[in-house]
Amino acid sequence: MVKAGDPRPHCHRSGWIVFAGILQQLAAQVNAVGSIADNLQQTLTAADRVYEILDAEPEIADRPDAASWSAHAAMCASTK
């Protein structure tokens, strides 16, 4: 029983249990958003790496006097 002028608010145990449950649900949602942000960051980093590899100059180059692919394809087609 709360007396008049008591500085402590009157809270039932069930109220604290509900409050703790709500905090637990909130923490789970915040954790899920953090997980999504982490996955997005990893995906963007991987995409940057893929584009870096695709944009790189090849280490092996054709000789200056090499035949073009279309000339090779035409030669193969004429032998059939």
mmCIF file of the N, C-alpha and C atoms, coordinates in Angstrom:
data_MODEL
# 
_entry.id   MODEL 
# 
loop_
_atom_site.group_PDB 
_atom_site.id 
_atom_site.type_symbol 
_atom_site.label_atom_id 
_atom_site.label_alt_id 
_atom_site.label_comp_id 
_atom_site.label_asym_id 
_atom_site.label_entity_id 
_atom_site.label_seq_id 
_atom_site.pdbx_PDB_ins_code 
_atom_site.Cartn_x 
_atom_site.Cartn_y 
_atom_site.Cartn_z 
_atom_site.occupancy 
_atom_site.B_iso_or_equiv 
_atom_site.pdbx_formal_charge 
_atom_site.auth_seq_id 
_atom_site.auth_comp_id 
_atom_site.auth_asym_id 
_atom_site.auth_atom_id 
_atom_site.pdbx_PDB_model_num 
ATOM 1   N N  . MET A 1 1  ? 0.837  -1.168  0.000   1.00 0.00 ? 1  MET A N  1 
ATOM 2   C CA . MET A 1 1  ? 0.000  0.000   0.000   1.00 0.00 ? 1  MET A CA 1 
ATOM 3   C C  . MET A 1 1  ? 0.885  1.237   0.000   1.00 0.00 ? 1  MET A C  1 
ATOM 4   N N  . VAL A 1 2  ? 0.526  2.208   -0.821  1.00 0.00 ? 2  VAL A N  1 
ATOM 5   C CA . VAL A 1 2  ? 1.292  3.441   -0.927  1.00 0.00 ? 2  VAL A CA 1 
ATOM 6   C C  . VAL A 1 2  ? 0.636  4.498   -0.063  1.00 0.00 ? 2  VAL A C  1 
ATOM 7   N N  . LYS A 1 3  ? 1.445  5.120   0.745   1.00 0.00 ? 3  LYS A N  1 
ATOM 8   C CA . LYS A 1 3  ? 0.951  6.193   1.595   1.00 0.00 ? 3  LYS A CA 1 
ATOM 9   C C  . LYS A 1 3  ? 1.055  7.514   0.852   1.00 0.00 ? 3  LYS A C  1 
ATOM 10  N N  . ALA A 1 4  ? 0.254  8.465   1.247   1.00 0.00 ? 4  ALA A N  1 
ATOM 11  C CA . ALA A 1 4  ? 0.294  9.787   0.631   1.00 0.00 ? 4  ALA A CA 1 
ATOM 12  C C  . ALA A 1 4  ? 1.656  10.415  0.879   1.00 0.00 ? 4  ALA A C  1 
ATOM 13  N N  . GLY A 1 5  ? 2.227  11.002  -0.150  1.00 0.00 ? 5  GLY A N  1 
ATOM 14  C CA . GLY A 1 5  ? 3.525  11.626  -0.024  1.00 0.00 ? 5  GLY A CA 1 
ATOM 15  C C  . GLY A 1 5  ? 4.690  10.660  -0.193  1.00 0.00 ? 5  GLY A C  1 
ATOM 16  N N  . ASP A 1 6  ? 4.434  9.387   -0.469  1.00 0.00 ? 6  ASP A N  1 
ATOM 17  C CA . ASP A 1 6  ? 5.503  8.400   -0.692  1.00 0.00 ? 6  ASP A CA 1 
ATOM 18  C C  . ASP A 1 6  ? 6.191  8.731   -2.012  1.00 0.00 ? 6  ASP A C  1 
ATOM 19  N N  . PRO A 1 7  ? 7.527  8.961   -2.026  1.00 0.00 ? 7  PRO A N  1 
ATOM 20  C CA . PRO A 1 7  ? 8.220  9.350   -3.266  1.00 0.00 ? 7  PRO A CA 1 
ATOM 21  C C  . PRO A 1 7  ? 8.340  8.201   -4.266  1.00 0.00 ? 7  PRO A C  1 
ATOM 22  N N  . ARG A 1 8  ? 8.149  6.969   -3.820  1.00 0.00 ? 8  ARG A N  1 
ATOM 23  C CA . ARG A 1 8  ? 8.255  5.832   -4.737  1.00 0.00 ? 8  ARG A CA 1 
ATOM 24  C C  . ARG A 1 8  ? 6.943  5.616   -5.471  1.00 0.00 ? 8  ARG A C  1 
ATOM 25  N N  . PRO A 1 9  ? 6.987  5.517   -6.789  1.00 0.00 ? 9  PRO A N  1 
ATOM 26  C CA . PRO A 1 9  ? 5.741  5.239   -7.509  1.00 0.00 ? 9  PRO A CA 1 
ATOM 27  C C  . PRO A 1 9  ? 5.305  3.805   -7.242  1.00 0.00 ? 9  PRO A C  1 
ATOM 28  N N  . HIS A 1 10 ? 4.042  3.579   -7.339  1.00 0.00 ? 10 HIS A N  1 
ATOM 29  C CA . HIS A 1 10 ? 3.476  2.261   -7.090  1.00 0.00 ? 10 HIS A CA 1 
ATOM 30  C C  . HIS A 1 10 ? 3.535  1.446   -8.386  1.00 0.00 ? 10 HIS A C  1 
ATOM 31  N N  . CYS A 1 11 ? 4.331  0.400   -8.420  1.00 0.00 ? 11 CYS A N  1 
ATOM 32  C CA . CYS A 1 11 ? 4.439  -0.474  -9.592  1.00 0.00 ? 11 CYS A CA 1 
ATOM 33  C C  . CYS A 1 11 ? 4.210  -1.905  -9.159  1.00 0.00 ? 11 CYS A C  1 
ATOM 34  N N  . HIS A 1 12 ? 3.419  -2.565  -9.932  1.00 0.00 ? 12 HIS A N  1 
ATOM 35  C CA . HIS A 1 12 ? 3.202  -3.987  -9.676  1.00 0.00 ? 12 HIS A CA 1 
ATOM 36  C C  . HIS A 1 12 ? 4.318  -4.778  -10.351 1.00 0.00 ? 12 HIS A C  1 
ATOM 37  N N  . ARG A 1 13 ? 4.530  -5.961  -9.847  1.00 0.00 ? 13 ARG A N  1 
ATOM 38  C CA . ARG A 1 13 ? 5.545  -6.838  -10.420 1.00 0.00 ? 13 ARG A CA 1 
ATOM 39  C C  . ARG A 1 13 ? 5.207  -7.155  -11.881 1.00 0.00 ? 13 ARG A C  1 
ATOM 40  N N  . SER A 1 14 ? 3.940  -7.317  -12.191 1.00 0.00 ? 14 SER A N  1 
ATOM 41  C CA . SER A 1 14 ? 3.556  -7.634  -13.568 1.00 0.00 ? 14 SER A CA 1 
ATOM 42  C C  . SER A 1 14 ? 3.908  -6.481  -14.514 1.00 0.00 ? 14 SER A C  1 
ATOM 43  N N  . GLY A 1 15 ? 3.860  -5.257  -14.019 1.00 0.00 ? 15 GLY A N  1 
ATOM 44  C CA . GLY A 1 15 ? 4.243  -4.117  -14.843 1.00 0.00 ? 15 GLY A CA 1 
ATOM 45  C C  . GLY A 1 15 ? 5.711  -4.162  -15.221 1.00 0.00 ? 15 GLY A C  1 
ATOM 46  N N  . TRP A 1 16 ? 6.555  -4.571  -14.292 1.00 0.00 ? 16 TRP A N  1 
ATOM 47  C CA . TRP A 1 16 ? 7.985  -4.690  -14.582 1.00 0.00 ? 16 TRP A CA 1 
ATOM 48  C C  . TRP A 1 16 ? 8.248  -5.827  -15.563 1.00 0.00 ? 16 TRP A C  1 
ATOM 49  N N  . ILE A 1 17 ? 7.475  -6.887  -15.448 1.00 0.00 ? 17 ILE A N  1 
ATOM 50  C CA . ILE A 1 17 ? 7.646  -8.017  -16.369 1.00 0.00 ? 17 ILE A CA 1 
ATOM 51  C C  . ILE A 1 17 ? 7.262  -7.595  -17.783 1.00 0.00 ? 17 ILE A C  1 
ATOM 52  N N  . VAL A 1 18 ? 6.169  -6.868  -17.917 1.00 0.00 ? 18 VAL A N  1 
ATOM 53  C CA . VAL A 1 18 ? 5.755  -6.369  -19.232 1.00 0.00 ? 18 VAL A CA 1 
ATOM 54  C C  . VAL A 1 18 ? 6.804  -5.404  -19.786 1.00 0.00 ? 18 VAL A C  1 
ATOM 55  N N  . PHE A 1 19 ? 7.299  -4.507  -18.936 1.00 0.00 ? 19 PHE A N  1 
ATOM 56  C CA . PHE A 1 19 ? 8.323  -3.555  -19.356 1.00 0.00 ? 19 PHE A CA 1 
ATOM 57  C C  . PHE A 1 19 ? 9.582  -4.283  -19.835 1.00 0.00 ? 19 PHE A C  1 
ATOM 58  N N  . ALA A 1 20 ? 10.013 -5.306  -19.106 1.00 0.00 ? 20 ALA A N  1 
ATOM 59  C CA . ALA A 1 20 ? 11.195 -6.077  -19.507 1.00 0.00 ? 20 ALA A CA 1 
ATOM 60  C C  . ALA A 1 20 ? 10.953 -6.802  -20.832 1.00 0.00 ? 20 ALA A C  1 
ATOM 61  N N  . GLY A 1 21 ? 9.748  -7.317  -21.031 1.00 0.00 ? 21 GLY A N  1 
ATOM 62  C CA . GLY A 1 21 ? 9.420  -7.984  -22.299 1.00 0.00 ? 21 GLY A CA 1 
ATOM 63  C C  . GLY A 1 21 ? 9.458  -7.024  -23.474 1.00 0.00 ? 21 GLY A C  1 
ATOM 64  N N  . ILE A 1 22 ? 8.938  -5.817  -23.262 1.00 0.00 ? 22 ILE A N  1 
ATOM 65  C CA . ILE A 1 22 ? 8.958  -4.805  -24.329 1.00 0.00 ? 22 ILE A CA 1 
ATOM 66  C C  . ILE A 1 22 ? 10.393 -4.412  -24.652 1.00 0.00 ? 22 ILE A C  1 
ATOM 67  N N  . LEU A 1 23 ? 11.209 -4.237  -23.628 1.00 0.00 ? 23 LEU A N  1 
ATOM 68  C CA . LEU A 1 23 ? 12.626 -3.915  -23.870 1.00 0.00 ? 23 LEU A CA 1 
ATOM 69  C C  . LEU A 1 23 ? 13.329 -5.030  -24.633 1.00 0.00 ? 23 LEU A C  1 
ATOM 70  N N  . GLN A 1 24 ? 12.998 -6.271  -24.309 1.00 0.00 ? 24 GLN A N  1 
ATOM 71  C CA . GLN A 1 24 ? 13.618 -7.404  -25.005 1.00 0.00 ? 24 GLN A CA 1 
ATOM 72  C C  . GLN A 1 24 ? 13.208 -7.407  -26.475 1.00 0.00 ? 24 GLN A C  1 
ATOM 73  N N  . GLN A 1 25 ? 11.952 -7.129  -26.766 1.00 0.00 ? 25 GLN A N  1 
ATOM 74  C CA . GLN A 1 25 ? 11.504 -7.070  -28.161 1.00 0.00 ? 25 GLN A CA 1 
ATOM 75  C C  . GLN A 1 25 ? 12.164 -5.915  -28.906 1.00 0.00 ? 25 GLN A C  1 
ATOM 76  N N  . LEU A 1 26 ? 12.295 -4.795  -28.250 1.00 0.00 ? 26 LEU A N  1 
ATOM 77  C CA . LEU A 1 26 ? 12.957 -3.645  -28.863 1.00 0.00 ? 26 LEU A CA 1 
ATOM 78  C C  . LEU A 1 26 ? 14.423 -3.953  -29.160 1.00 0.00 ? 26 LEU A C  1 
ATOM 79  N N  . ALA A 1 27 ? 15.089 -4.600  -28.221 1.00 0.00 ? 27 ALA A N  1 
ATOM 80  C CA . ALA A 1 27 ? 16.497 -4.945  -28.426 1.00 0.00 ? 27 ALA A CA 1 
ATOM 81  C C  . ALA A 1 27 ? 16.653 -5.913  -29.596 1.00 0.00 ? 27 ALA A C  1 
ATOM 82  N N  . ALA A 1 28 ? 15.711 -6.836  -29.746 1.00 0.00 ? 28 ALA A N  1 
ATOM 83  C CA . ALA A 1 28 ? 15.780 -7.780  -30.869 1.00 0.00 ? 28 ALA A CA 1 
ATOM 84  C C  . ALA A 1 28 ? 15.634 -7.046  -32.200 1.00 0.00 ? 28 ALA A C  1 
ATOM 85  N N  . GLN A 1 29 ? 14.749 -6.050  -32.257 1.00 0.00 ? 29 GLN A N  1 
ATOM 86  C CA . GLN A 1 29 ? 14.556 -5.291  -33.493 1.00 0.00 ? 29 GLN A CA 1 
ATOM 87  C C  . GLN A 1 29 ? 15.778 -4.435  -33.821 1.00 0.00 ? 29 GLN A C  1 
ATOM 88  N N  . VAL A 1 30 ? 16.370 -3.837  -32.817 1.00 0.00 ? 30 VAL A N  1 
ATOM 89  C CA . VAL A 1 30 ? 17.584 -3.041  -33.027 1.00 0.00 ? 30 VAL A CA 1 
ATOM 90  C C  . VAL A 1 30 ? 18.715 -3.947  -33.516 1.00 0.00 ? 30 VAL A C  1 
ATOM 91  N N  . ASN A 1 31 ? 18.804 -5.135  -32.964 1.00 0.00 ? 31 ASN A N  1 
ATOM 92  C CA . ASN A 1 31 ? 19.813 -6.102  -33.389 1.00 0.00 ? 31 ASN A CA 1 
ATOM 93  C C  . ASN A 1 31 ? 19.588 -6.517  -34.846 1.00 0.00 ? 31 ASN A C  1 
ATOM 94  N N  . ALA A 1 32 ? 18.320 -6.694  -35.237 1.00 0.00 ? 32 ALA A N  1 
ATOM 95  C CA . ALA A 1 32 ? 18.012 -7.070  -36.622 1.00 0.00 ? 32 ALA A CA 1 
ATOM 96  C C  . ALA A 1 32 ? 18.417 -5.962  -37.587 1.00 0.00 ? 32 ALA A C  1 
ATOM 97  N N  . VAL A 1 33 ? 18.165 -4.721  -37.230 1.00 0.00 ? 33 VAL A N  1 
ATOM 98  C CA . VAL A 1 33 ? 18.556 -3.594  -38.090 1.00 0.00 ? 33 VAL A CA 1 
ATOM 99  C C  . VAL A 1 33 ? 20.080 -3.530  -38.206 1.00 0.00 ? 33 VAL A C  1 
ATOM 100 N N  . GLY A 1 34 ? 20.767 -3.770  -37.107 1.00 0.00 ? 34 GLY A N  1 
ATOM 101 C CA . GLY A 1 34 ? 22.229 -3.797  -37.145 1.00 0.00 ? 34 GLY A CA 1 
ATOM 102 C C  . GLY A 1 34 ? 22.756 -4.905  -38.035 1.00 0.00 ? 34 GLY A C  1 
ATOM 103 N N  . SER A 1 35 ? 22.091 -6.048  -38.004 1.00 0.00 ? 35 SER A N  1 
ATOM 104 C CA . SER A 1 35 ? 22.490 -7.170  -38.848 1.00 0.00 ? 35 SER A CA 1 
ATOM 105 C C  . SER A 1 35 ? 22.286 -6.845  -40.325 1.00 0.00 ? 35 SER A C  1 
ATOM 106 N N  . ILE A 1 36 ? 21.177 -6.190  -40.633 1.00 0.00 ? 36 ILE A N  1 
ATOM 107 C CA . ILE A 1 36 ? 20.919 -5.790  -42.022 1.00 0.00 ? 36 ILE A CA 1 
ATOM 108 C C  . ILE A 1 36 ? 21.977 -4.795  -42.491 1.00 0.00 ? 36 ILE A C  1 
ATOM 109 N N  . ALA A 1 37 ? 22.313 -3.839  -41.653 1.00 0.00 ? 37 ALA A N  1 
ATOM 110 C CA . ALA A 1 37 ? 23.338 -2.862  -42.013 1.00 0.00 ? 37 ALA A CA 1 
ATOM 111 C C  . ALA A 1 37 ? 24.687 -3.534  -42.233 1.00 0.00 ? 37 ALA A C  1 
ATOM 112 N N  . ASP A 1 38 ? 25.013 -4.529  -41.404 1.00 0.00 ? 38 ASP A N  1 
ATOM 113 C CA . ASP A 1 38 ? 26.271 -5.258  -41.554 1.00 0.00 ? 38 ASP A CA 1 
ATOM 114 C C  . ASP A 1 38 ? 26.298 -6.037  -42.868 1.00 0.00 ? 38 ASP A C  1 
ATOM 115 N N  . ASN A 1 39 ? 25.195 -6.712  -43.193 1.00 0.00 ? 39 ASN A N  1 
ATOM 116 C CA . ASN A 1 39 ? 25.121 -7.460  -44.456 1.00 0.00 ? 39 ASN A CA 1 
ATOM 117 C C  . ASN A 1 39 ? 25.222 -6.528  -45.662 1.00 0.00 ? 39 ASN A C  1 
ATOM 118 N N  . LEU A 1 40 ? 24.590 -5.363  -45.568 1.00 0.00 ? 40 LEU A N  1 
ATOM 119 C CA . LEU A 1 40 ? 24.661 -4.396  -46.660 1.00 0.00 ? 40 LEU A CA 1 
ATOM 120 C C  . LEU A 1 40 ? 26.092 -3.906  -46.862 1.00 0.00 ? 40 LEU A C  1 
ATOM 121 N N  . GLN A 1 41 ? 26.785 -3.634  -45.774 1.00 0.00 ? 41 GLN A N  1 
ATOM 122 C CA . GLN A 1 41 ? 28.168 -3.178  -45.867 1.00 0.00 ? 41 GLN A CA 1 
ATOM 123 C C  . GLN A 1 41 ? 29.060 -4.248  -46.492 1.00 0.00 ? 41 GLN A C  1 
ATOM 124 N N  . GLN A 1 42 ? 28.871 -5.503  -46.100 1.00 0.00 ? 42 GLN A N  1 
ATOM 125 C CA . GLN A 1 42 ? 29.659 -6.597  -46.677 1.00 0.00 ? 42 GLN A CA 1 
ATOM 126 C C  . GLN A 1 42 ? 29.367 -6.747  -48.165 1.00 0.00 ? 42 GLN A C  1 
ATOM 127 N N  . THR A 1 43 ? 28.098 -6.604  -48.547 1.00 0.00 ? 43 THR A N  1 
ATOM 128 C CA . THR A 1 43 ? 27.717 -6.725  -49.956 1.00 0.00 ? 43 THR A CA 1 
ATOM 129 C C  . THR A 1 43 ? 28.342 -5.609  -50.786 1.00 0.00 ? 43 THR A C  1 
ATOM 130 N N  . LEU A 1 44 ? 28.297 -4.391  -50.285 1.00 0.00 ? 44 LEU A N  1 
ATOM 131 C CA . LEU A 1 44 ? 28.886 -3.269  -51.016 1.00 0.00 ? 44 LEU A CA 1 
ATOM 132 C C  . LEU A 1 44 ? 30.399 -3.412  -51.142 1.00 0.00 ? 44 LEU A C  1 
ATOM 133 N N  . THR A 1 45 ? 31.047 -3.900  -50.103 1.00 0.00 ? 45 THR A N  1 
ATOM 134 C CA . THR A 1 45 ? 32.492 -4.120  -50.164 1.00 0.00 ? 45 THR A CA 1 
ATOM 135 C C  . THR A 1 45 ? 32.833 -5.196  -51.188 1.00 0.00 ? 45 THR A C  1 
ATOM 136 N N  . ALA A 1 46 ? 32.050 -6.271  -51.204 1.00 0.00 ? 46 ALA A N  1 
ATOM 137 C CA . ALA A 1 46 ? 32.284 -7.338  -52.187 1.00 0.00 ? 46 ALA A CA 1 
ATOM 138 C C  . ALA A 1 46 ? 32.050 -6.839  -53.607 1.00 0.00 ? 46 ALA A C  1 
ATOM 139 N N  . ALA A 1 47 ? 31.011 -6.034  -53.806 1.00 0.00 ? 47 ALA A N  1 
ATOM 140 C CA . ALA A 1 47 ? 30.742 -5.492  -55.138 1.00 0.00 ? 47 ALA A CA 1 
ATOM 141 C C  . ALA A 1 47 ? 31.874 -4.576  -55.593 1.00 0.00 ? 47 ALA A C  1 
ATOM 142 N N  . ASP A 1 48 ? 32.398 -3.777  -54.692 1.00 0.00 ? 48 ASP A N  1 
ATOM 143 C CA . ASP A 1 48 ? 33.544 -2.925  -55.043 1.00 0.00 ? 48 ASP A CA 1 
ATOM 144 C C  . ASP A 1 48 ? 34.731 -3.767  -55.486 1.00 0.00 ? 48 ASP A C  1 
ATOM 145 N N  . ARG A 1 49 ? 34.963 -4.863  -54.785 1.00 0.00 ? 49 ARG A N  1 
ATOM 146 C CA . ARG A 1 49 ? 36.090 -5.745  -55.139 1.00 0.00 ? 49 ARG A CA 1 
ATOM 147 C C  . ARG A 1 49 ? 35.872 -6.394  -56.511 1.00 0.00 ? 49 ARG A C  1 
ATOM 148 N N  . VAL A 1 50 ? 34.639 -6.821  -56.793 1.00 0.00 ? 50 VAL A N  1 
ATOM 149 C CA . VAL A 1 50 ? 34.344 -7.426  -58.095 1.00 0.00 ? 50 VAL A CA 1 
ATOM 150 C C  . VAL A 1 50 ? 34.578 -6.412  -59.209 1.00 0.00 ? 50 VAL A C  1 
ATOM 151 N N  . TYR A 1 51 ? 34.087 -5.176  -59.026 1.00 0.00 ? 51 TYR A N  1 
ATOM 152 C CA . TYR A 1 51 ? 34.303 -4.157  -60.054 1.00 0.00 ? 51 TYR A CA 1 
ATOM 153 C C  . TYR A 1 51 ? 35.776 -3.805  -60.191 1.00 0.00 ? 51 TYR A C  1 
ATOM 154 N N  . GLU A 1 52 ? 36.504 -3.847  -59.098 1.00 0.00 ? 52 GLU A N  1 
ATOM 155 C CA . GLU A 1 52 ? 37.944 -3.589  -59.168 1.00 0.00 ? 52 GLU A CA 1 
ATOM 156 C C  . GLU A 1 52 ? 38.645 -4.655  -60.016 1.00 0.00 ? 52 GLU A C  1 
ATOM 157 N N  . ILE A 1 53 ? 38.244 -5.900  -59.845 1.00 0.00 ? 53 ILE A N  1 
ATOM 158 C CA . ILE A 1 53 ? 38.836 -6.989  -60.636 1.00 0.00 ? 53 ILE A CA 1 
ATOM 159 C C  . ILE A 1 53 ? 38.425 -6.876  -62.099 1.00 0.00 ? 53 ILE A C  1 
ATOM 160 N N  . LEU A 1 54 ? 37.150 -6.565  -62.359 1.00 0.00 ? 54 LEU A N  1 
ATOM 161 C CA . LEU A 1 54 ? 36.682 -6.450  -63.741 1.00 0.00 ? 54 LEU A CA 1 
ATOM 162 C C  . LEU A 1 54 ? 37.332 -5.278  -64.469 1.00 0.00 ? 54 LEU A C  1 
ATOM 163 N N  . ASP A 1 55 ? 37.633 -4.205  -63.751 1.00 0.00 ? 55 ASP A N  1 
ATOM 164 C CA . ASP A 1 55 ? 38.229 -3.021  -64.373 1.00 0.00 ? 55 ASP A CA 1 
ATOM 165 C C  . ASP A 1 55 ? 39.744 -3.122  -64.526 1.00 0.00 ? 55 ASP A C  1 
ATOM 166 N N  . ALA A 1 56 ? 40.368 -4.134  -63.928 1.00 0.00 ? 56 ALA A N  1 
ATOM 167 C CA . ALA A 1 56 ? 41.827 -4.260  -63.984 1.00 0.00 ? 56 ALA A CA 1 
ATOM 168 C C  . ALA A 1 56 ? 42.272 -4.620  -65.400 1.00 0.00 ? 56 ALA A C  1 
ATOM 169 N N  . GLU A 1 57 ? 43.425 -4.098  -65.771 1.00 0.00 ? 57 GLU A N  1 
ATOM 170 C CA . GLU A 1 57 ? 44.008 -4.451  -67.062 1.00 0.00 ? 57 GLU A CA 1 
ATOM 171 C C  . GLU A 1 57 ? 44.534 -5.876  -66.991 1.00 0.00 ? 57 GLU A C  1 
ATOM 172 N N  . PRO A 1 58 ? 44.299 -6.669  -68.032 1.00 0.00 ? 58 PRO A N  1 
ATOM 173 C CA . PRO A 1 58 ? 44.815 -8.047  -68.010 1.00 0.00 ? 58 PRO A CA 1 
ATOM 174 C C  . PRO A 1 58 ? 46.348 -8.068  -68.025 1.00 0.00 ? 58 PRO A C  1 
ATOM 175 N N  . GLU A 1 59 ? 46.908 -9.025  -67.334 1.00 0.00 ? 59 GLU A N  1 
ATOM 176 C CA . GLU A 1 59 ? 48.365 -9.148  -67.275 1.00 0.00 ? 59 GLU A CA 1 
ATOM 177 C C  . GLU A 1 59 ? 48.923 -9.739  -68.562 1.00 0.00 ? 59 GLU A C  1 
ATOM 178 N N  . ILE A 1 60 ? 48.109 -10.535 -69.256 1.00 0.00 ? 60 ILE A N  1 
ATOM 179 C CA . ILE A 1 60 ? 48.538 -11.173 -70.504 1.00 0.00 ? 60 ILE A CA 1 
ATOM 180 C C  . ILE A 1 60 ? 47.887 -10.418 -71.657 1.00 0.00 ? 60 ILE A C  1 
ATOM 181 N N  . ALA A 1 61 ? 48.699 -10.003 -72.618 1.00 0.00 ? 61 ALA A N  1 
ATOM 182 C CA . ALA A 1 61 ? 48.186 -9.250  -73.764 1.00 0.00 ? 61 ALA A CA 1 
ATOM 183 C C  . ALA A 1 61 ? 48.505 -10.001 -75.050 1.00 0.00 ? 61 ALA A C  1 
ATOM 184 N N  . ASP A 1 62 ? 47.707 -9.748  -76.079 1.00 0.00 ? 62 ASP A N  1 
ATOM 185 C CA . ASP A 1 62 ? 47.971 -10.342 -77.385 1.00 0.00 ? 62 ASP A CA 1 
ATOM 186 C C  . ASP A 1 62 ? 49.220 -9.712  -77.990 1.00 0.00 ? 62 ASP A C  1 
ATOM 187 N N  . ARG A 1 63 ? 49.891 -10.484 -78.816 1.00 0.00 ? 63 ARG A N  1 
ATOM 188 C CA . ARG A 1 63 ? 51.022 -9.931  -79.561 1.00 0.00 ? 63 ARG A CA 1 
ATOM 189 C C  . ARG A 1 63 ? 50.496 -8.875  -80.525 1.00 0.00 ? 63 ARG A C  1 
ATOM 190 N N  . PRO A 1 64 ? 51.323 -7.917  -80.861 1.00 0.00 ? 64 PRO A N  1 
ATOM 191 C CA . PRO A 1 64 ? 50.860 -6.874  -81.786 1.00 0.00 ? 64 PRO A CA 1 
ATOM 192 C C  . PRO A 1 64 ? 50.456 -7.434  -83.152 1.00 0.00 ? 64 PRO A C  1 
ATOM 193 N N  . ASP A 1 65 ? 51.081 -8.534  -83.595 1.00 0.00 ? 65 ASP A N  1 
ATOM 194 C CA . ASP A 1 65 ? 50.769 -9.091  -84.912 1.00 0.00 ? 65 ASP A CA 1 
ATOM 195 C C  . ASP A 1 65 ? 49.782 -10.256 -84.835 1.00 0.00 ? 65 ASP A C  1 
ATOM 196 N N  . ALA A 1 66 ? 49.080 -10.402 -83.720 1.00 0.00 ? 66 ALA A N  1 
ATOM 197 C CA . ALA A 1 66 ? 48.149 -11.519 -83.554 1.00 0.00 ? 66 ALA A CA 1 
ATOM 198 C C  . ALA A 1 66 ? 46.936 -11.334 -84.450 1.00 0.00 ? 66 ALA A C  1 
ATOM 199 N N  . ALA A 1 67 ? 46.420 -12.461 -84.942 1.00 0.00 ? 67 ALA A N  1 
ATOM 200 C CA . ALA A 1 67 ? 45.225 -12.426 -85.796 1.00 0.00 ? 67 ALA A CA 1 
ATOM 201 C C  . ALA A 1 67 ? 44.004 -12.141 -84.933 1.00 0.00 ? 67 ALA A C  1 
ATOM 202 N N  . SER A 1 68 ? 43.021 -11.490 -85.550 1.00 0.00 ? 68 SER A N  1 
ATOM 203 C CA . SER A 1 68 ? 41.799 -11.182 -84.803 1.00 0.00 ? 68 SER A CA 1 
ATOM 204 C C  . SER A 1 68 ? 40.951 -12.440 -84.669 1.00 0.00 ? 68 SER A C  1 
ATOM 205 N N  . TRP A 1 69 ? 40.049 -12.421 -83.731 1.00 0.00 ? 69 TRP A N  1 
ATOM 206 C CA . TRP A 1 69 ? 39.189 -13.586 -83.499 1.00 0.00 ? 69 TRP A CA 1 
ATOM 207 C C  . TRP A 1 69 ? 38.281 -13.820 -84.702 1.00 0.00 ? 69 TRP A C  1 
ATOM 208 N N  . SER A 1 70 ? 37.814 -12.763 -85.338 1.00 0.00 ? 70 SER A N  1 
ATOM 209 C CA . SER A 1 70 ? 36.920 -12.938 -86.485 1.00 0.00 ? 70 SER A CA 1 
ATOM 210 C C  . SER A 1 70 ? 37.650 -13.616 -87.650 1.00 0.00 ? 70 SER A C  1 
ATOM 211 N N  . ALA A 1 71 ? 38.934 -13.331 -87.828 1.00 0.00 ? 71 ALA A N  1 
ATOM 212 C CA . ALA A 1 71 ? 39.693 -14.005 -88.890 1.00 0.00 ? 71 ALA A CA 1 
ATOM 213 C C  . ALA A 1 71 ? 39.842 -15.482 -88.576 1.00 0.00 ? 71 ALA A C  1 
ATOM 214 N N  . HIS A 1 72 ? 40.052 -15.822 -87.317 1.00 0.00 ? 72 HIS A N  1 
ATOM 215 C CA . HIS A 1 72 ? 40.168 -17.223 -86.911 1.00 0.00 ? 72 HIS A CA 1 
ATOM 216 C C  . HIS A 1 72 ? 38.828 -17.937 -87.100 1.00 0.00 ? 72 HIS A C  1 
ATOM 217 N N  . ALA A 1 73 ? 37.742 -17.287 -86.729 1.00 0.00 ? 73 ALA A N  1 
ATOM 218 C CA . ALA A 1 73 ? 36.408 -17.886 -86.870 1.00 0.00 ? 73 ALA A CA 1 
ATOM 219 C C  . ALA A 1 73 ? 36.075 -18.103 -88.343 1.00 0.00 ? 73 ALA A C  1 
ATOM 220 N N  . ALA A 1 74 ? 36.443 -17.166 -89.216 1.00 0.00 ? 74 ALA A N  1 
ATOM 221 C CA . ALA A 1 74 ? 36.183 -17.311 -90.642 1.00 0.00 ? 74 ALA A CA 1 
ATOM 222 C C  . ALA A 1 74 ? 36.991 -18.463 -91.218 1.00 0.00 ? 74 ALA A C  1 
ATOM 223 N N  . MET A 1 75 ? 38.230 -18.643 -90.764 1.00 0.00 ? 75 MET A N  1 
ATOM 224 C CA . MET A 1 75 ? 39.059 -19.722 -91.247 1.00 0.00 ? 75 MET A CA 1 
ATOM 225 C C  . MET A 1 75 ? 38.469 -21.077 -90.823 1.00 0.00 ? 75 MET A C  1 
ATOM 226 N N  . CYS A 1 76 ? 37.993 -21.165 -89.609 1.00 0.00 ? 76 CYS A N  1 
ATOM 227 C CA . CYS A 1 76 ? 37.392 -22.422 -89.129 1.00 0.00 ? 76 CYS A CA 1 
ATOM 228 C C  . CYS A 1 76 ? 36.088 -22.734 -89.862 1.00 0.00 ? 76 CYS A C  1 
ATOM 229 N N  . ALA A 1 77 ? 35.315 -21.715 -90.174 1.00 0.00 ? 77 ALA A N  1 
ATOM 230 C CA . ALA A 1 77 ? 34.034 -21.922 -90.863 1.00 0.00 ? 77 ALA A CA 1 
ATOM 231 C C  . ALA A 1 77 ? 34.255 -22.381 -92.297 1.00 0.00 ? 77 ALA A C  1 
ATOM 232 N N  . SER A 1 78 ? 35.355 -21.957 -92.924 1.00 0.00 ? 78 SER A N  1 
ATOM 233 C CA . SER A 1 78 ? 35.598 -22.340 -94.312 1.00 0.00 ? 78 SER A CA 1 
ATOM 234 C C  . SER A 1 78 ? 36.084 -23.767 -94.429 1.00 0.00 ? 78 SER A C  1 
ATOM 235 N N  . THR A 1 79 ? 36.544 -24.388 -93.360 1.00 0.00 ? 79 THR A N  1 
ATOM 236 C CA . THR A 1 79 ? 37.028 -25.765 -93.434 1.00 0.00 ? 79 THR A CA 1 
ATOM 237 C C  . THR A 1 79 ? 35.915 -26.772 -93.216 1.00 0.00 ? 79 THR A C  1 
ATOM 238 N N  . LYS A 1 80 ? 34.732 -26.342 -92.895 1.00 0.00 ? 80 LYS A N  1 
ATOM 239 C CA . LYS A 1 80 ? 33.613 -27.280 -92.656 1.00 0.00 ? 80 LYS A CA 1 
ATOM 240 C C  . LYS A 1 80 ? 32.940 -27.658 -93.921 1.00 0.00 ? 80 LYS A C  1 
# 
